[in-house]
């Protein structure tokens, strides 16, 4: 069973957390079920960037992002080569380590 390491985030995850996850789990759903309240303004419909995460370990074990996810990520704050929308990440067989960026762009709220 893979593990998910969520790095410390000042507001969303004040302490580093390690979670047991199942292959096939949706990353955003796992975070929310474990009271890591990552923003998801579009209700996980791949229409915003508020659930942006950076995959620090295990990135290559994930399916490649679809083109529309990549297009959305171009608008995300703090974009990195290993950035993904957590609502589009399906956990594979390998452990993952994620970092939630310090800021997010939420056009609905701004």
Chimera marker file (.cmm) of the C-alpha trace (Angstrom):
<marker_set name="trace">
<marker id="1" x="0.000" y="0.000" z="0.000" r="1" g="1" b="0" radius="0.5"/>
<marker id="2" x="1.540" y="3.319" z="-1.036" r="1" g="1" b="0" radius="0.5"/>
<marker id="3" x="2.176" y="6.131" z="1.412" r="1" g="1" b="0" radius="0.5"/>
<marker id="4" x="1.488" y="9.810" z="0.895" r="1" g="1" b="0" radius="0.5"/>
<marker id="5" x="3.722" y="12.346" z="2.609" r="1" g="1" b="0" radius="0.5"/>
<marker id="6" x="2.120" y="15.783" z="2.765" r="1" g="1" b="0" radius="0.5"/>
<marker id="7" x="4.709" y="18.423" z="3.543" r="1" g="1" b="0" radius="0.5"/>
<marker id="8" x="3.954" y="21.134" z="6.079" r="1" g="1" b="0" radius="0.5"/>
<marker id="9" x="1.840" y="24.070" z="4.849" r="1" g="1" b="0" radius="0.5"/>
<marker id="10" x="1.350" y="27.033" z="7.177" r="1" g="1" b="0" radius="0.5"/>
<marker id="11" x="-2.459" y="27.145" z="6.842" r="1" g="1" b="0" radius="0.5"/>
<marker id="12" x="-3.672" y="23.899" z="5.304" r="1" g="1" b="0" radius="0.5"/>
<marker id="13" x="-1.407" y="21.309" z="6.930" r="1" g="1" b="0" radius="0.5"/>
<marker id="14" x="0.490" y="22.768" z="9.909" r="1" g="1" b="0" radius="0.5"/>
<marker id="15" x="2.442" y="19.529" z="10.468" r="1" g="1" b="0" radius="0.5"/>
<marker id="16" x="3.919" y="17.078" z="8.003" r="1" g="1" b="0" radius="0.5"/>
<marker id="17" x="1.525" y="14.137" z="7.604" r="1" g="1" b="0" radius="0.5"/>
<marker id="18" x="1.995" y="10.578" z="6.327" r="1" g="1" b="0" radius="0.5"/>
<marker id="19" x="-1.118" y="8.813" z="5.050" r="1" g="1" b="0" radius="0.5"/>
<marker id="20" x="-1.777" y="5.289" z="3.843" r="1" g="1" b="0" radius="0.5"/>
<marker id="21" x="-3.450" y="5.478" z="0.442" r="1" g="1" b="0" radius="0.5"/>
<marker id="22" x="-4.711" y="2.939" z="-2.046" r="1" g="1" b="0" radius="0.5"/>
<marker id="23" x="-3.690" y="2.569" z="-5.634" r="1" g="1" b="0" radius="0.5"/>
<marker id="24" x="-6.438" y="4.219" z="-7.680" r="1" g="1" b="0" radius="0.5"/>
<marker id="25" x="-7.325" y="6.842" z="-5.044" r="1" g="1" b="0" radius="0.5"/>
<marker id="26" x="-7.865" y="10.418" z="-6.188" r="1" g="1" b="0" radius="0.5"/>
<marker id="27" x="-5.283" y="12.659" z="-4.502" r="1" g="1" b="0" radius="0.5"/>
<marker id="28" x="-7.604" y="15.606" z="-3.842" r="1" g="1" b="0" radius="0.5"/>
<marker id="29" x="-10.247" y="13.325" z="-2.330" r="1" g="1" b="0" radius="0.5"/>
<marker id="30" x="-7.632" y="11.689" z="-0.076" r="1" g="1" b="0" radius="0.5"/>
<marker id="31" x="-6.498" y="15.086" z="1.186" r="1" g="1" b="0" radius="0.5"/>
<marker id="32" x="-10.043" y="16.235" z="1.910" r="1" g="1" b="0" radius="0.5"/>
<marker id="33" x="-11.008" y="12.962" z="3.643" r="1" g="1" b="0" radius="0.5"/>
<marker id="34" x="-8.019" y="13.424" z="5.928" r="1" g="1" b="0" radius="0.5"/>
<marker id="35" x="-8.967" y="16.991" z="6.880" r="1" g="1" b="0" radius="0.5"/>
<marker id="36" x="-6.287" y="18.583" z="4.704" r="1" g="1" b="0" radius="0.5"/>
<marker id="37" x="-8.625" y="21.197" z="3.305" r="1" g="1" b="0" radius="0.5"/>
<marker id="38" x="-6.985" y="22.013" z="0.007" r="1" g="1" b="0" radius="0.5"/>
<marker id="39" x="-8.990" y="24.447" z="-2.080" r="1" g="1" b="0" radius="0.5"/>
<marker id="40" x="-10.995" y="22.928" z="-4.911" r="1" g="1" b="0" radius="0.5"/>
<marker id="41" x="-13.117" y="25.795" z="-6.192" r="1" g="1" b="0" radius="0.5"/>
<marker id="42" x="-14.370" y="23.953" z="-9.280" r="1" g="1" b="0" radius="0.5"/>
<marker id="43" x="-15.419" y="20.902" z="-7.236" r="1" g="1" b="0" radius="0.5"/>
<marker id="44" x="-12.735" y="18.782" z="-8.941" r="1" g="1" b="0" radius="0.5"/>
<marker id="45" x="-14.025" y="19.313" z="-12.473" r="1" g="1" b="0" radius="0.5"/>
<marker id="46" x="-10.641" y="20.355" z="-13.913" r="1" g="1" b="0" radius="0.5"/>
<marker id="47" x="-11.702" y="23.964" z="-14.423" r="1" g="1" b="0" radius="0.5"/>
<marker id="48" x="-9.386" y="25.914" z="-12.078" r="1" g="1" b="0" radius="0.5"/>
<marker id="49" x="-5.979" y="25.678" z="-10.398" r="1" g="1" b="0" radius="0.5"/>
<marker id="50" x="-6.874" y="25.940" z="-6.718" r="1" g="1" b="0" radius="0.5"/>
<marker id="51" x="-5.912" y="22.317" z="-5.933" r="1" g="1" b="0" radius="0.5"/>
<marker id="52" x="-2.428" y="22.720" z="-7.447" r="1" g="1" b="0" radius="0.5"/>
<marker id="53" x="0.267" y="20.616" z="-5.766" r="1" g="1" b="0" radius="0.5"/>
<marker id="54" x="3.907" y="19.885" z="-6.492" r="1" g="1" b="0" radius="0.5"/>
<marker id="55" x="4.831" y="16.197" z="-6.523" r="1" g="1" b="0" radius="0.5"/>
<marker id="56" x="8.243" y="16.123" z="-4.803" r="1" g="1" b="0" radius="0.5"/>
<marker id="57" x="8.634" y="12.316" z="-5.020" r="1" g="1" b="0" radius="0.5"/>
<marker id="58" x="6.843" y="9.708" z="-7.116" r="1" g="1" b="0" radius="0.5"/>
<marker id="59" x="6.015" y="12.042" z="-10.019" r="1" g="1" b="0" radius="0.5"/>
<marker id="60" x="7.161" y="9.597" z="-12.696" r="1" g="1" b="0" radius="0.5"/>
<marker id="61" x="4.860" y="6.887" z="-11.306" r="1" g="1" b="0" radius="0.5"/>
<marker id="62" x="1.779" y="8.945" z="-12.218" r="1" g="1" b="0" radius="0.5"/>
<marker id="63" x="-0.070" y="8.941" z="-15.511" r="1" g="1" b="0" radius="0.5"/>
<marker id="64" x="0.866" y="11.924" z="-17.666" r="1" g="1" b="0" radius="0.5"/>
<marker id="65" x="-1.443" y="14.924" z="-17.355" r="1" g="1" b="0" radius="0.5"/>
<marker id="66" x="-3.915" y="15.536" z="-20.137" r="1" g="1" b="0" radius="0.5"/>
<marker id="67" x="-3.479" y="18.627" z="-22.300" r="1" g="1" b="0" radius="0.5"/>
<marker id="68" x="-6.270" y="20.619" z="-20.640" r="1" g="1" b="0" radius="0.5"/>
<marker id="69" x="-4.715" y="20.029" z="-17.204" r="1" g="1" b="0" radius="0.5"/>
<marker id="70" x="-1.391" y="21.295" z="-18.534" r="1" g="1" b="0" radius="0.5"/>
<marker id="71" x="-3.125" y="24.358" z="-19.992" r="1" g="1" b="0" radius="0.5"/>
<marker id="72" x="-4.699" y="25.127" z="-16.611" r="1" g="1" b="0" radius="0.5"/>
<marker id="73" x="-1.427" y="24.615" z="-14.781" r="1" g="1" b="0" radius="0.5"/>
<marker id="74" x="0.112" y="27.357" z="-16.930" r="1" g="1" b="0" radius="0.5"/>
<marker id="75" x="-2.043" y="29.755" z="-14.880" r="1" g="1" b="0" radius="0.5"/>
<marker id="76" x="-1.126" y="28.321" z="-11.458" r="1" g="1" b="0" radius="0.5"/>
<marker id="77" x="0.922" y="30.262" z="-8.928" r="1" g="1" b="0" radius="0.5"/>
<marker id="78" x="4.387" y="28.774" z="-8.361" r="1" g="1" b="0" radius="0.5"/>
<marker id="79" x="4.286" y="26.390" z="-11.324" r="1" g="1" b="0" radius="0.5"/>
<marker id="80" x="7.085" y="23.800" z="-11.382" r="1" g="1" b="0" radius="0.5"/>
<marker id="81" x="7.930" y="20.921" z="-13.708" r="1" g="1" b="0" radius="0.5"/>
<marker id="82" x="6.360" y="18.480" z="-11.213" r="1" g="1" b="0" radius="0.5"/>
<marker id="83" x="3.140" y="20.481" z="-10.717" r="1" g="1" b="0" radius="0.5"/>
<marker id="84" x="-0.218" y="18.735" z="-10.981" r="1" g="1" b="0" radius="0.5"/>
<marker id="85" x="-3.837" y="19.437" z="-10.163" r="1" g="1" b="0" radius="0.5"/>
<marker id="86" x="-4.532" y="17.156" z="-7.218" r="1" g="1" b="0" radius="0.5"/>
<marker id="87" x="-8.050" y="16.506" z="-8.517" r="1" g="1" b="0" radius="0.5"/>
<marker id="88" x="-6.509" y="14.842" z="-11.575" r="1" g="1" b="0" radius="0.5"/>
<marker id="89" x="-3.881" y="12.715" z="-9.807" r="1" g="1" b="0" radius="0.5"/>
<marker id="90" x="-4.688" y="9.038" z="-9.415" r="1" g="1" b="0" radius="0.5"/>
<marker id="91" x="-2.374" y="7.337" z="-6.932" r="1" g="1" b="0" radius="0.5"/>
<marker id="92" x="-0.211" y="4.611" z="-8.447" r="1" g="1" b="0" radius="0.5"/>
<marker id="93" x="1.910" y="1.919" z="-6.808" r="1" g="1" b="0" radius="0.5"/>
<marker id="94" x="4.687" y="4.228" z="-5.594" r="1" g="1" b="0" radius="0.5"/>
<marker id="95" x="4.812" y="6.444" z="-2.541" r="1" g="1" b="0" radius="0.5"/>
<marker id="96" x="4.151" y="10.125" z="-3.169" r="1" g="1" b="0" radius="0.5"/>
<marker id="97" x="5.480" y="13.228" z="-1.482" r="1" g="1" b="0" radius="0.5"/>
<marker id="98" x="3.554" y="16.418" z="-2.132" r="1" g="1" b="0" radius="0.5"/>
<marker id="99" x="3.915" y="20.064" z="-1.341" r="1" g="1" b="0" radius="0.5"/>
<marker id="100" x="0.970" y="22.447" z="-1.408" r="1" g="1" b="0" radius="0.5"/>
<marker id="101" x="2.127" y="25.820" z="-2.779" r="1" g="1" b="0" radius="0.5"/>
<marker id="102" x="2.042" y="28.758" z="-0.412" r="1" g="1" b="0" radius="0.5"/>
<marker id="103" x="-0.488" y="30.635" z="-2.564" r="1" g="1" b="0" radius="0.5"/>
<marker id="104" x="-3.317" y="29.760" z="-4.899" r="1" g="1" b="0" radius="0.5"/>
<marker id="105" x="-5.216" y="31.746" z="-7.489" r="1" g="1" b="0" radius="0.5"/>
<marker id="106" x="-8.952" y="31.589" z="-6.900" r="1" g="1" b="0" radius="0.5"/>
<marker id="107" x="-10.669" y="33.798" z="-9.478" r="1" g="1" b="0" radius="0.5"/>
<marker id="108" x="-14.082" y="33.157" z="-7.916" r="1" g="1" b="0" radius="0.5"/>
<marker id="109" x="-12.939" y="34.665" z="-4.628" r="1" g="1" b="0" radius="0.5"/>
<marker id="110" x="-10.741" y="37.481" z="-5.947" r="1" g="1" b="0" radius="0.5"/>
<link id1="1" id2="2" r="1" g="1" b="0" radius="0.2"/>
<link id1="2" id2="3" r="1" g="1" b="0" radius="0.2"/>
<link id1="3" id2="4" r="1" g="1" b="0" radius="0.2"/>
<link id1="4" id2="5" r="1" g="1" b="0" radius="0.2"/>
<link id1="5" id2="6" r="1" g="1" b="0" radius="0.2"/>
<link id1="6" id2="7" r="1" g="1" b="0" radius="0.2"/>
<link id1="7" id2="8" r="1" g="1" b="0" radius="0.2"/>
<link id1="8" id2="9" r="1" g="1" b="0" radius="0.2"/>
<link id1="9" id2="10" r="1" g="1" b="0" radius="0.2"/>
<link id1="10" id2="11" r="1" g="1" b="0" radius="0.2"/>
<link id1="11" id2="12" r="1" g="1" b="0" radius="0.2"/>
<link id1="12" id2="13" r="1" g="1" b="0" radius="0.2"/>
<link id1="13" id2="14" r="1" g="1" b="0" radius="0.2"/>
<link id1="14" id2="15" r="1" g="1" b="0" radius="0.2"/>
<link id1="15" id2="16" r="1" g="1" b="0" radius="0.2"/>
<link id1="16" id2="17" r="1" g="1" b="0" radius="0.2"/>
<link id1="17" id2="18" r="1" g="1" b="0" radius="0.2"/>
<link id1="18" id2="19" r="1" g="1" b="0" radius="0.2"/>
<link id1="19" id2="20" r="1" g="1" b="0" radius="0.2"/>
<link id1="20" id2="21" r="1" g="1" b="0" radius="0.2"/>
<link id1="21" id2="22" r="1" g="1" b="0" radius="0.2"/>
<link id1="22" id2="23" r="1" g="1" b="0" radius="0.2"/>
<link id1="23" id2="24" r="1" g="1" b="0" radius="0.2"/>
<link id1="24" id2="25" r="1" g="1" b="0" radius="0.2"/>
<link id1="25" id2="26" r="1" g="1" b="0" radius="0.2"/>
<link id1="26" id2="27" r="1" g="1" b="0" radius="0.2"/>
<link id1="27" id2="28" r="1" g="1" b="0" radius="0.2"/>
<link id1="28" id2="29" r="1" g="1" b="0" radius="0.2"/>
<link id1="29" id2="30" r="1" g="1" b="0" radius="0.2"/>
<link id1="30" id2="31" r="1" g="1" b="0" radius="0.2"/>
<link id1="31" id2="32" r="1" g="1" b="0" radius="0.2"/>
<link id1="32" id2="33" r="1" g="1" b="0" radius="0.2"/>
<link id1="33" id2="34" r="1" g="1" b="0" radius="0.2"/>
<link id1="34" id2="35" r="1" g="1" b="0" radius="0.2"/>
<link id1="35" id2="36" r="1" g="1" b="0" radius="0.2"/>
<link id1="36" id2="37" r="1" g="1" b="0" radius="0.2"/>
<link id1="37" id2="38" r="1" g="1" b="0" radius="0.2"/>
<link id1="38" id2="39" r="1" g="1" b="0" radius="0.2"/>
<link id1="39" id2="40" r="1" g="1" b="0" radius="0.2"/>
<link id1="40" id2="41" r="1" g="1" b="0" radius="0.2"/>
<link id1="41" id2="42" r="1" g="1" b="0" radius="0.2"/>
<link id1="42" id2="43" r="1" g="1" b="0" radius="0.2"/>
<link id1="43" id2="44" r="1" g="1" b="0" radius="0.2"/>
<link id1="44" id2="45" r="1" g="1" b="0" radius="0.2"/>
<link id1="45" id2="46" r="1" g="1" b="0" radius="0.2"/>
<link id1="46" id2="47" r="1" g="1" b="0" radius="0.2"/>
<link id1="47" id2="48" r="1" g="1" b="0" radius="0.2"/>
<link id1="48" id2="49" r="1" g="1" b="0" radius="0.2"/>
<link id1="49" id2="50" r="1" g="1" b="0" radius="0.2"/>
<link id1="50" id2="51" r="1" g="1" b="0" radius="0.2"/>
<link id1="51" id2="52" r="1" g="1" b="0" radius="0.2"/>
<link id1="52" id2="53" r="1" g="1" b="0" radius="0.2"/>
<link id1="53" id2="54" r="1" g="1" b="0" radius="0.2"/>
<link id1="54" id2="55" r="1" g="1" b="0" radius="0.2"/>
<link id1="55" id2="56" r="1" g="1" b="0" radius="0.2"/>
<link id1="56" id2="57" r="1" g="1" b="0" radius="0.2"/>
<link id1="57" id2="58" r="1" g="1" b="0" radius="0.2"/>
<link id1="58" id2="59" r="1" g="1" b="0" radius="0.2"/>
<link id1="59" id2="60" r="1" g="1" b="0" radius="0.2"/>
<link id1="60" id2="61" r="1" g="1" b="0" radius="0.2"/>
<link id1="61" id2="62" r="1" g="1" b="0" radius="0.2"/>
<link id1="62" id2="63" r="1" g="1" b="0" radius="0.2"/>
<link id1="63" id2="64" r="1" g="1" b="0" radius="0.2"/>
<link id1="64" id2="65" r="1" g="1" b="0" radius="0.2"/>
<link id1="65" id2="66" r="1" g="1" b="0" radius="0.2"/>
<link id1="66" id2="67" r="1" g="1" b="0" radius="0.2"/>
<link id1="67" id2="68" r="1" g="1" b="0" radius="0.2"/>
<link id1="68" id2="69" r="1" g="1" b="0" radius="0.2"/>
<link id1="69" id2="70" r="1" g="1" b="0" radius="0.2"/>
<link id1="70" id2="71" r="1" g="1" b="0" radius="0.2"/>
<link id1="71" id2="72" r="1" g="1" b="0" radius="0.2"/>
<link id1="72" id2="73" r="1" g="1" b="0" radius="0.2"/>
<link id1="73" id2="74" r="1" g="1" b="0" radius="0.2"/>
<link id1="74" id2="75" r="1" g="1" b="0" radius="0.2"/>
<link id1="75" id2="76" r="1" g="1" b="0" radius="0.2"/>
<link id1="76" id2="77" r="1" g="1" b="0" radius="0.2"/>
<link id1="77" id2="78" r="1" g="1" b="0" radius="0.2"/>
<link id1="78" id2="79" r="1" g="1" b="0" radius="0.2"/>
<link id1="79" id2="80" r="1" g="1" b="0" radius="0.2"/>
<link id1="80" id2="81" r="1" g="1" b="0" radius="0.2"/>
<link id1="81" id2="82" r="1" g="1" b="0" radius="0.2"/>
<link id1="82" id2="83" r="1" g="1" b="0" radius="0.2"/>
<link id1="83" id2="84" r="1" g="1" b="0" radius="0.2"/>
<link id1="84" id2="85" r="1" g="1" b="0" radius="0.2"/>
<link id1="85" id2="86" r="1" g="1" b="0" radius="0.2"/>
<link id1="86" id2="87" r="1" g="1" b="0" radius="0.2"/>
<link id1="87" id2="88" r="1" g="1" b="0" radius="0.2"/>
<link id1="88" id2="89" r="1" g="1" b="0" radius="0.2"/>
<link id1="89" id2="90" r="1" g="1" b="0" radius="0.2"/>
<link id1="90" id2="91" r="1" g="1" b="0" radius="0.2"/>
<link id1="91" id2="92" r="1" g="1" b="0" radius="0.2"/>
<link id1="92" id2="93" r="1" g="1" b="0" radius="0.2"/>
<link id1="93" id2="94" r="1" g="1" b="0" radius="0.2"/>
<link id1="94" id2="95" r="1" g="1" b="0" radius="0.2"/>
<link id1="95" id2="96" r="1" g="1" b="0" radius="0.2"/>
<link id1="96" id2="97" r="1" g="1" b="0" radius="0.2"/>
<link id1="97" id2="98" r="1" g="1" b="0" radius="0.2"/>
<link id1="98" id2="99" r="1" g="1" b="0" radius="0.2"/>
<link id1="99" id2="100" r="1" g="1" b="0" radius="0.2"/>
<link id1="100" id2="101" r="1" g="1" b="0" radius="0.2"/>
<link id1="101" id2="102" r="1" g="1" b="0" radius="0.2"/>
<link id1="102" id2="103" r="1" g="1" b="0" radius="0.2"/>
<link id1="103" id2="104" r="1" g="1" b="0" radius="0.2"/>
<link id1="104" id2="105" r="1" g="1" b="0" radius="0.2"/>
<link id1="105" id2="106" r="1" g="1" b="0" radius="0.2"/>
<link id1="106" id2="107" r="1" g="1" b="0" radius="0.2"/>
<link id1="107" id2="108" r="1" g="1" b="0" radius="0.2"/>
<link id1="108" id2="109" r="1" g="1" b="0" radius="0.2"/>
<link id1="109" id2="110" r="1" g="1" b="0" radius="0.2"/>
</marker_set>
